[in-house]
Amino acid sequence: MAITSSLAQLRSAVTERGGYRRSTSLTPSILTGFINAGIVEVHDLLAKHNPDYLTKRTNPDLATVIGVETVALPSDFYKLRRVDLVRSGDATRLRSYQIDDETMLAEDSLWGIGGTYRYMLQAGTLRFVPTPTAVDTVRLWYIPHATKLVLDADLYDGIGGADDLVIEHALLRAAERDRRPAADHAAMIQRLEKRLMFAVEARDQSEPEYLPDLGRWEFG
C-alpha cells in the first residue's frame, strides 16, 4: 500500500518543522514551489541510482509515419532508457546515432534492408534514419518527469521516506531564502537520501541476486 501525502499535508509539515506557522512571507504559493522543487530533487536521485524503479513503457506504443523522420515523445517523457522496433510481436532494440553520422546513414542503402532504423533524441521527438517508408510500431522504455503538485488534494507517493526528503529540501530552500542556518537541513538530506536508496533497492526480496533465470535453461 502506497504511503501518500497531499500537497496540503506537505505544506503543513514544512511550516510546523521549520517554525513558520506565523510567517507571512512564506506564502502557500512559495511553499508549493519549494515542495515541487524538492520532488524534482528526489525524482532525479531515484533516476540516477535506481532508474528501473521509475521506468515505464509506452502504452499505447508509438507509430512511425511514412515520409516523416520524427515521432513525438510521450507528454510525460523525461529520460530515455530503451527504444524497440516491434514487428509481428517481436521487439528489436534500436541503436542511437549522433548528428555527425546522419548523412552517412541516410546515404547507406544497407540501412534500408529490412527497414532497420537508428534514432536520435531531439527536442521532444525521436528522429529516425532512414526516413520511414512504412508504418512501424516503436516501443519506448523511459523515465517520466516528476509529478508536479498543484491542488491541495494532489498526492505524492512517500514510499521509503521520500516525503520526509521532499520536506527537508523545502526547508533548506526556505532557510536559504530567509538567510537562516541551513547546515542541519543539508545534513538531514544526506541521511534521508541514504535511507531512501536502501529502501528502494531492497523493495524486491523475491529472489536472491545469485539465482539464475531458470526460464532460459533447457532441460532434457
DALIN-V458836 format. One record per helix or strand. SS is the DSSP state (2 for helix, 1 for strand). FROM is the first residue (numbers start at 1). TO is the last residue. Records with the same first field share a line. If there is no record, write none. Layout:
SS->FROM-TO, FROM-TO
This chain:
1->4-6, 55-57, 62-63, 70-72, 77-87, 90-93, 95-96, 118-122, 125-129, 137-144, 155-157
2->7-18, 28-49, 51-54, 99-107, 109-115, 159-177, 183-201, 214-216
